[in-house]
Amino acid sequence: MPDASASRPGGWTRARTAVTTWVDPLVVMIVAVFVLGLLVPAGGGFAAALDHVTTAAVVLLFFLYGARMATREIWDGLRNLRLQGGMLASTYLVFPVLGLAVQLLPGSVLPEDLQTGLLYLSLLPSTIQSSVVFTSIARGNVAGAITGATVSNVLGIVLTPLLVGVLMSRAGGPVGGSAGATLLQLLLPFVLGQVAQPFIGDWVRSRKWLTRTTDRSTILLVAYTSVSEAARSGVWDGLTVGVLAVLVGVCVVLLAAMLSLTWSGGRLLRLSRGDRIALLMCGSKKSLATGLPMASVLFGPVAAAGVALPVIVFHQLQLAACAVLARRLAATDPDAVPAPVR
């Protein structure tokens, strides 16, 4: 998701501090909401009302996505076809293949609902803010990262639901969404936001608090409603420390594989060092901020809770790993100006 603050002077410093912290505050809030949903699940009329509020929040979220995204920025950055093609191939071809490979694990090793969640994770678009900031820290092609991650998110509004419908139905995934719900709750609000962008785009981009509050509120609403439903239906009863450890291990393998493939793929594409860094940072990541709200549309509440956990675990791992990689790449940049000797 684009963040206008990242392009203003001083914005990078604040953003770097936020995303290079090992513990993401958003993940902490989500974990707190998960615990609340397990201990105090919503029920009866309150649960029904909460479902309507969550739906409205998702619609508003995707409208704001469209309203704050300047269309010209997308088209201006598409000229580097090798970089942009590499990013899209990593996000929507290579990663889904790895997600399908996870489905070969026996259910005794990793429960099927978590396997489904990992497949869903592999179909999500890339992140924007953290990808761009880590690219900047590593002295990579920031403009290419902004464009690639933005295009990934725009296409993800269409591609992710399509891939979910094709791949997850074949993998036995409990897809509960419909084409109508996808159109009305995701695509239509985004298109309307793009139509309104010339008129309200500057206003929306200048109010960081609005977009930040909408993003986080929607994610927390989706997390609470899905966990509440899952708690009432008993979907979490089989989750043990051992299962969680296996999930973390699989996420580590997926992340390591994508980091290796994107870095080596950049070399095969004969990209410059700056472009390889952009491909590494954008092609290896998946968006929690888009993934959880979209799951509430594409899946039923119980299934949404099952797919949420892998997305959250992978999100935290990618922040920690890329924070270390970005600093190491910056330190080994041959074009970096050495610090003066005192």
C-alpha positions as CSV (number, residue, x, y, z in Angstrom):
1,M,0.0,0.0,0.0
2,P,1.4,3.3,-0.9
3,D,2.3,5.8,1.8
4,A,2.7,9.4,0.8
5,S,4.7,10.2,3.9
6,A,7.5,8.0,2.7
7,S,8.2,10.4,-0.2
8,R,8.4,13.5,2.0
9,P,11.7,14.8,3.5
10,G,12.3,13.1,6.9
11,G,9.6,10.5,6.1
12,W,12.2,7.8,5.3
13,T,14.0,8.2,8.7
14,R,10.8,7.7,10.6
15,A,9.7,4.8,8.4
16,R,13.1,3.1,8.7
17,T,12.8,3.2,12.4
18,A,9.4,1.7,12.3
19,V,10.0,-1.2,10.0
20,T,13.5,-2.2,11.1
21,T,12.3,-2.9,14.6
22,W,12.1,-6.6,15.2
23,V,8.7,-6.5,16.8
24,D,6.1,-5.0,14.6
25,P,3.6,-3.0,16.6
26,L,0.8,-4.0,14.3
27,V,1.6,-7.7,14.9
28,V,1.5,-7.1,18.6
29,M,-2.0,-5.5,18.3
30,I,-3.2,-8.5,16.1
31,V,-1.9,-11.0,18.7
32,A,-3.8,-9.1,21.4
33,V,-7.0,-9.1,19.3
34,F,-6.5,-12.9,18.7
35,V,-6.3,-13.5,22.4
36,L,-9.4,-11.3,23.0
37,G,-11.3,-13.3,20.3
38,L,-10.4,-16.5,22.0
39,L,-11.3,-15.4,25.5
40,V,-14.3,-13.2,24.6
41,P,-15.7,-14.3,21.2
42,A,-18.5,-12.2,19.7
43,G,-21.9,-13.9,19.6
44,G,-25.5,-13.3,18.8
45,G,-26.6,-9.9,17.5
46,F,-23.3,-8.3,18.3
47,A,-21.5,-10.8,16.0
48,A,-24.0,-10.0,13.2
49,A,-23.5,-6.3,13.6
50,L,-19.8,-6.7,13.7
51,D,-19.8,-8.6,10.4
52,H,-21.6,-5.6,8.8
53,V,-19.1,-3.2,10.3
54,T,-16.2,-5.3,9.0
55,T,-17.6,-5.4,5.5
56,A,-18.1,-1.7,5.5
57,A,-14.5,-1.2,6.7
58,V,-13.1,-3.5,3.9
59,V,-15.1,-1.5,1.3
60,L,-13.7,1.8,2.7
61,L,-10.2,0.4,2.8
62,F,-10.1,-0.5,-0.9
63,F,-11.8,2.7,-1.9
64,L,-8.9,4.6,-0.1
65,Y,-6.4,2.3,-1.9
66,G,-7.7,3.6,-5.2
67,A,-8.1,7.2,-4.0
68,R,-4.5,7.7,-2.8
69,M,-2.8,5.8,-5.6
70,A,-1.7,8.2,-8.4
71,T,-2.3,6.4,-11.7
72,R,0.5,8.2,-13.5
73,E,3.1,6.9,-11.1
74,I,2.2,3.3,-12.1
75,W,2.6,4.0,-15.8
76,D,5.8,6.0,-15.4
77,G,7.6,3.2,-13.7
78,L,6.7,0.4,-16.1
79,R,9.5,1.2,-18.5
80,N,12.0,-1.1,-16.8
81,L,10.4,-4.2,-18.1
82,R,13.0,-6.7,-16.8
83,L,12.7,-5.4,-13.2
84,Q,8.9,-5.1,-13.2
85,G,8.5,-8.5,-15.0
86,G,10.8,-10.1,-12.5
87,M,8.8,-8.7,-9.6
88,L,5.5,-9.9,-11.0
89,A,6.9,-13.3,-11.9
90,S,8.3,-13.7,-8.3
91,T,5.0,-12.6,-6.7
92,Y,2.5,-14.4,-8.9
93,L,4.3,-17.4,-10.4
94,V,7.3,-18.5,-8.4
95,F,5.8,-18.0,-4.9
96,P,2.5,-19.8,-5.8
97,V,4.6,-22.8,-7.0
98,L,6.2,-22.9,-3.6
99,G,2.8,-22.6,-2.0
100,L,1.5,-25.5,-4.0
101,A,4.6,-27.5,-3.0
102,V,3.7,-27.0,0.7
103,Q,0.4,-28.9,0.0
104,L,2.5,-32.1,-0.4
105,L,3.2,-32.1,3.3
106,P,1.3,-34.8,5.2
107,G,-1.5,-33.6,7.5
108,S,0.2,-35.3,10.4
109,V,3.1,-32.8,10.0
110,L,1.1,-29.6,9.3
111,P,-2.7,-29.4,9.5
112,E,-4.6,-28.9,6.2
113,D,-6.0,-25.5,7.3
114,L,-2.5,-24.1,7.9
115,Q,-1.4,-25.6,4.6
116,T,-4.3,-23.8,3.0
117,G,-3.2,-20.6,4.7
118,L,0.3,-20.9,3.3
119,L,-1.1,-21.4,-0.2
120,Y,-3.2,-18.3,0.3
121,L,-0.1,-16.4,1.6
122,S,1.7,-17.3,-1.6
123,L,-1.0,-15.7,-3.8
124,L,-1.0,-12.3,-2.1
125,P,0.6,-9.2,-3.6
126,S,3.8,-7.7,-2.2
127,T,4.0,-5.1,0.5
128,I,4.7,-1.5,-0.5
129,Q,6.0,0.5,2.4
130,S,8.4,-2.0,4.0
131,S,9.6,-3.1,0.6
132,V,10.4,0.4,-0.5
133,V,12.0,1.4,2.8
134,F,14.2,-1.7,2.9
135,T,15.2,-1.0,-0.7
136,S,16.2,2.5,0.4
137,I,18.2,1.3,3.4
138,A,20.0,-1.2,1.2
139,R,20.8,1.5,-1.4
140,G,18.7,-0.1,-4.1
141,N,16.4,1.3,-6.8
142,V,13.7,3.0,-4.8
143,A,11.7,4.3,-7.7
144,G,11.6,0.8,-9.2
145,A,10.6,-0.7,-5.9
146,I,7.7,1.9,-5.5
147,T,6.4,1.1,-9.0
148,G,6.8,-2.6,-8.7
149,A,5.2,-3.0,-5.3
150,T,2.4,-0.6,-6.4
151,V,1.7,-2.5,-9.6
152,S,1.7,-5.7,-7.6
153,N,-1.0,-4.4,-5.3
154,V,-3.1,-3.0,-8.1
155,L,-3.0,-6.3,-10.0
156,G,-3.5,-8.2,-6.8
157,I,-7.0,-6.8,-6.5
158,V,-7.9,-9.0,-9.5
159,L,-5.1,-11.7,-9.6
160,T,-5.3,-12.9,-6.0
161,P,-9.0,-13.7,-6.1
162,L,-8.6,-15.4,-9.5
163,L,-5.6,-17.5,-8.3
164,V,-7.5,-18.3,-5.1
165,G,-10.5,-19.6,-7.1
166,V,-8.3,-21.7,-9.4
167,L,-5.5,-23.0,-7.2
168,M,-7.2,-23.3,-3.8
169,S,-10.3,-25.0,-5.1
170,R,-8.0,-27.7,-6.6
171,A,-6.0,-27.9,-3.4
172,G,-9.2,-28.5,-1.4
173,G,-9.2,-25.0,0.2
174,P,-12.5,-23.9,1.8
175,V,-13.1,-21.0,-0.5
176,G,-16.2,-19.3,0.7
177,G,-16.2,-16.0,-1.3
178,S,-17.9,-15.4,-4.5
179,A,-17.2,-13.4,-7.7
180,G,-19.9,-11.0,-6.7
181,A,-18.4,-10.4,-3.3
182,T,-15.0,-9.9,-4.8
183,L,-16.4,-7.4,-7.3
184,L,-18.6,-5.4,-4.8
185,Q,-16.2,-5.4,-1.8
186,L,-12.8,-5.2,-3.4
187,L,-12.6,-4.3,-7.1
188,L,-15.6,-1.8,-7.4
189,P,-14.5,0.3,-4.4
190,F,-10.9,0.4,-5.8
191,V,-12.1,1.5,-9.2
192,L,-14.4,4.2,-7.6
193,G,-11.4,5.4,-5.6
194,Q,-9.3,5.7,-8.8
195,V,-12.1,7.7,-10.4
196,A,-12.2,10.0,-7.4
197,Q,-8.4,10.2,-7.2
198,P,-7.9,13.3,-9.3
199,F,-10.3,15.1,-7.0
200,I,-9.5,13.8,-3.5
201,G,-6.2,12.1,-4.0
202,D,-4.1,15.0,-2.6
203,W,-6.4,15.4,0.3
204,V,-6.2,11.6,1.2
205,R,-2.5,11.4,0.8
206,S,-1.9,14.5,3.0
207,R,-3.8,12.8,5.9
208,K,-1.7,10.0,6.9
209,W,-3.7,9.4,10.1
210,L,-6.8,8.6,8.0
211,T,-5.2,5.9,5.9
212,R,-3.2,4.5,8.8
213,T,-6.3,4.3,11.0
214,T,-8.4,2.7,8.3
215,D,-5.7,0.1,7.5
216,R,-5.1,-1.0,11.1
217,S,-8.8,-0.8,12.2
218,T,-9.8,-3.0,9.3
219,I,-7.1,-5.6,10.0
220,L,-8.0,-5.7,13.6
221,L,-11.7,-6.0,12.9
222,V,-11.1,-8.9,10.4
223,A,-8.8,-10.6,12.9
224,Y,-11.3,-10.4,15.8
225,T,-14.4,-11.5,13.8
226,S,-12.6,-14.4,12.2
227,V,-11.0,-15.6,15.5
228,S,-14.4,-15.2,17.3
229,E,-16.1,-17.4,14.8
230,A,-13.3,-19.9,14.9
231,A,-13.3,-20.0,18.7
232,R,-17.0,-20.8,18.7
233,S,-16.6,-23.6,16.1
234,G,-13.5,-25.1,17.7
235,V,-11.1,-24.6,14.8
236,W,-8.2,-23.7,17.1
237,D,-8.6,-26.8,19.3
238,G,-5.9,-28.7,17.3
239,L,-3.2,-25.9,17.5
240,T,-0.3,-27.0,19.6
241,V,3.2,-25.6,20.3
242,G,4.6,-28.3,18.0
243,V,2.3,-27.4,15.2
244,L,3.1,-23.7,15.6
245,A,6.9,-24.6,15.5
246,V,6.4,-26.5,12.2
247,L,4.5,-23.5,10.8
248,V,7.3,-21.1,11.7
249,G,9.8,-23.5,10.2
250,V,7.9,-23.8,6.9
251,C,7.6,-20.0,6.7
252,V,11.4,-19.7,7.3
253,V,12.0,-22.1,4.4
254,L,9.6,-20.2,2.1
255,L,11.2,-16.9,2.9
256,A,14.8,-18.2,2.5
257,A,13.8,-19.8,-0.8
258,M,12.3,-16.6,-2.2
259,L,15.2,-14.4,-1.0
260,S,17.6,-16.8,-2.7
261,L,15.5,-17.0,-5.9
262,T,14.9,-13.3,-6.3
263,W,18.6,-12.4,-5.7
264,S,19.9,-15.1,-8.1
265,G,17.1,-14.3,-10.6
266,G,18.2,-10.7,-10.7
267,R,21.7,-11.8,-11.7
268,L,20.2,-14.0,-14.5
269,L,18.2,-11.1,-15.7
270,R,21.4,-9.0,-15.8
271,L,19.9,-6.4,-13.5
272,S,22.0,-3.7,-11.9
273,R,22.8,-4.0,-8.2
274,G,20.1,-1.4,-7.4
275,D,17.5,-3.3,-9.4
276,R,18.5,-6.6,-7.9
277,I,18.0,-5.2,-4.4
278,A,14.6,-3.9,-5.4
279,L,13.7,-7.3,-6.8
280,L,14.9,-9.0,-3.7
281,M,12.9,-6.7,-1.3
282,C,9.7,-6.6,-3.3
283,G,9.6,-10.1,-4.8
284,S,10.1,-11.9,-1.5
285,K,7.4,-10.2,0.5
286,K,3.7,-10.7,1.0
287,S,1.2,-8.1,2.3
288,L,-0.5,-8.6,5.6
289,A,-2.4,-5.4,5.3
290,T,-4.0,-6.6,2.1
291,G,-4.1,-10.2,2.9
292,L,-6.3,-10.2,6.1
293,P,-9.1,-7.9,4.7
294,M,-9.1,-9.8,1.5
295,A,-9.4,-13.1,3.3
296,S,-12.6,-11.9,5.0
297,V,-14.2,-11.5,1.5
298,L,-12.7,-14.7,-0.2
299,F,-13.3,-17.1,2.7
300,G,-15.9,-17.8,5.4
301,P,-15.1,-16.5,8.9
302,V,-13.8,-19.9,10.2
303,A,-11.6,-20.4,7.1
304,A,-10.4,-16.8,7.4
305,A,-9.1,-17.5,10.9
306,G,-7.2,-20.5,9.6
307,V,-5.4,-18.6,6.8
308,A,-4.7,-15.6,9.0
309,L,-2.0,-17.3,11.2
310,P,0.5,-18.1,8.4
311,V,0.1,-14.6,7.0
312,I,0.9,-13.1,10.4
313,V,3.9,-15.4,11.1
314,F,5.4,-14.8,7.6
315,H,4.9,-11.0,8.0
316,Q,7.0,-10.9,11.1
317,L,9.7,-13.1,9.8
318,Q,10.1,-11.1,6.6
319,L,10.5,-7.8,8.5
320,A,13.2,-9.3,10.8
321,A,15.1,-11.0,7.9
322,C,15.0,-8.1,5.5
323,A,16.0,-5.6,8.2
324,V,19.3,-7.6,8.6
325,L,19.7,-8.0,4.9
326,A,19.2,-4.4,4.1
327,R,21.8,-3.3,6.6
328,R,24.3,-5.8,5.2
329,L,23.7,-4.8,1.6
330,A,24.2,-1.2,2.5
331,A,27.5,-2.0,4.3
332,T,28.8,-3.9,1.3
333,D,27.7,-1.3,-1.4
334,P,30.8,-0.6,-3.5
335,D,29.6,2.8,-4.4
336,A,28.9,3.9,-0.8
337,V,30.9,6.9,0.4
338,P,33.2,5.7,3.2
339,A,32.9,7.5,6.6
340,P,35.6,10.0,7.3
341,V,38.5,8.8,9.5
342,R,38.8,10.8,12.7
